[in-house]
Amino acid sequence: QAAKSTRTVVIAGVPDGLLQDDVMADILTIHFQMSRNNGGDVEEVRYPTRNGGVAYVTFENQEVVESVLKKDKHLLQDKRLPRHYPLTVTRYYDNVSSFLIYLIMLPL
């Protein structure tokens, strides 16, 4: 099994304060398990986090991370939410230096 950090994505744009934290974590779990969102089996959702509107989703398989990252737009929708919320999904980096290397490697 791949390291947890390589099976995790960072989700930004989670609507804060609308619902109870555990309900929002459930909604995120459902979203990222759906095949229409290129999802798969979710191992864990960490929400809330120290950063408002940010959640961490860990999948059981690393392949799902690649699949989820390939999807153009993630729209969080649930009957408990007043509207659809666009989410930004990015790869998780467990230290800053690997993130900086990633930024350096990006094409201009």
Buried (B, 14 or more C-beta within 10 A) or exposed (E): EEEBBBBBBBBBBBBEEBBEEEEBBBBBBBBBBEEEBBBBEBBBBBBBEEEEBBBBBBBBBBEBBEBBEEEEEBEBEBEEBEEEBEBEBEBBBEEEEEBEEEEEEEEE
